[in-house]
């Protein structure tokens, strides 16, 4: 069920990137796409009744089903990268606005 929500967010983000002509809306759509991809990666890494991959004296190794921590680590890294790209995009949008006086892509070539 969670994978369907992730796919909907990915499609919604792609639709926004391809159809919007406003720089801020494109950056927002890129963030929605990123959230969808992160959610999809986390949902693929989910294991029903899985336990944390920490071996203790109480852990029964013969019947243990461990959760893979790699998707969670990848998503944490992707979140940090996403914040950086969003900050860069907003800084570029600010510079575009100060030069052209608009966020609309269609109106930027007209001076």
PLY file of the C-alpha trace (Angstrom):
ply
format ascii 1.0
element vertex 111
property float x
property float y
property float z
element edge 110
property int vertex1
property int vertex2
end_header
0.00 0.00 0.00
2.85 2.36 0.84
4.42 1.69 -2.55
1.29 2.95 -4.32
1.46 6.23 -2.41
5.13 6.54 -3.36
4.35 5.94 -7.04
1.56 8.54 -6.92
3.99 11.08 -5.44
6.59 10.27 -8.11
4.08 10.70 -10.93
2.74 13.91 -9.37
6.26 15.32 -9.09
7.09 14.41 -12.69
3.85 15.96 -13.89
4.64 19.17 -12.04
8.18 19.35 -13.42
7.03 18.82 -16.99
3.99 21.11 -16.98
4.82 24.07 -14.74
6.39 27.25 -16.09
7.14 28.80 -12.69
10.61 28.21 -11.20
9.33 27.91 -7.61
6.65 25.41 -8.64
9.25 23.36 -10.49
11.45 23.26 -7.38
8.42 22.22 -5.29
7.59 19.50 -7.81
11.17 18.26 -7.65
10.82 17.99 -3.85
7.57 16.01 -4.22
9.35 13.67 -6.64
12.21 13.27 -4.17
9.82 12.43 -1.31
8.14 9.82 -3.51
11.45 8.18 -4.41
12.58 8.15 -0.78
9.27 6.66 0.33
9.51 4.00 -2.37
13.04 3.00 -1.32
11.96 2.74 2.31
8.88 0.68 1.40
10.96 -1.75 -0.67
13.30 -2.26 2.28
10.43 -3.10 4.66
10.37 -6.63 6.12
7.26 -7.92 7.87
8.08 -8.86 11.50
11.73 -8.03 10.94
14.04 -7.12 13.77
16.92 -4.66 13.91
20.20 -6.11 12.61
21.83 -6.08 16.04
23.11 -9.37 17.37
22.71 -9.78 21.12
22.74 -12.72 23.47
18.92 -12.85 23.31
18.78 -13.07 19.51
17.83 -16.46 18.10
19.98 -16.56 14.95
18.23 -19.58 13.44
14.78 -17.93 13.17
15.72 -14.26 12.99
14.54 -12.18 10.04
16.61 -9.05 9.95
15.64 -5.74 8.38
18.14 -4.49 5.79
19.53 -1.15 7.04
20.95 -0.15 3.64
17.74 1.47 2.23
17.41 3.56 5.38
21.00 4.75 5.11
20.52 5.58 1.43
17.39 7.59 2.17
19.11 9.54 4.94
21.86 10.44 2.49
19.29 11.32 -0.18
17.46 13.63 2.24
20.67 15.57 2.92
21.42 15.83 -0.80
17.82 16.90 -1.45
18.05 19.72 1.07
21.24 20.91 -0.60
19.74 20.85 -4.09
16.63 22.65 -2.85
18.76 25.37 -1.28
20.75 25.71 -4.49
17.57 25.86 -6.56
16.04 28.53 -4.36
19.26 30.57 -4.48
19.21 30.36 -8.27
15.53 31.31 -8.29
16.33 34.38 -6.17
19.02 35.41 -8.64
16.65 34.83 -11.56
14.03 36.98 -9.89
16.48 39.80 -9.18
17.63 39.78 -12.83
14.30 39.31 -14.64
11.74 40.38 -12.02
9.65 37.23 -12.48
9.64 33.52 -11.77
7.82 32.67 -15.01
10.08 30.98 -17.54
8.13 32.32 -20.53
8.68 35.93 -19.47
12.42 35.67 -18.77
13.64 36.27 -22.30
11.76 39.57 -22.53
13.64 42.58 -21.17
0 1
1 2
2 3
3 4
4 5
5 6
6 7
7 8
8 9
9 10
10 11
11 12
12 13
13 14
14 15
15 16
16 17
17 18
18 19
19 20
20 21
21 22
22 23
23 24
24 25
25 26
26 27
27 28
28 29
29 30
30 31
31 32
32 33
33 34
34 35
35 36
36 37
37 38
38 39
39 40
40 41
41 42
42 43
43 44
44 45
45 46
46 47
47 48
48 49
49 50
50 51
51 52
52 53
53 54
54 55
55 56
56 57
57 58
58 59
59 60
60 61
61 62
62 63
63 64
64 65
65 66
66 67
67 68
68 69
69 70
70 71
71 72
72 73
73 74
74 75
75 76
76 77
77 78
78 79
79 80
80 81
81 82
82 83
83 84
84 85
85 86
86 87
87 88
88 89
89 90
90 91
91 92
92 93
93 94
94 95
95 96
96 97
97 98
98 99
99 100
100 101
101 102
102 103
103 104
104 105
105 106
106 107
107 108
108 109
109 110
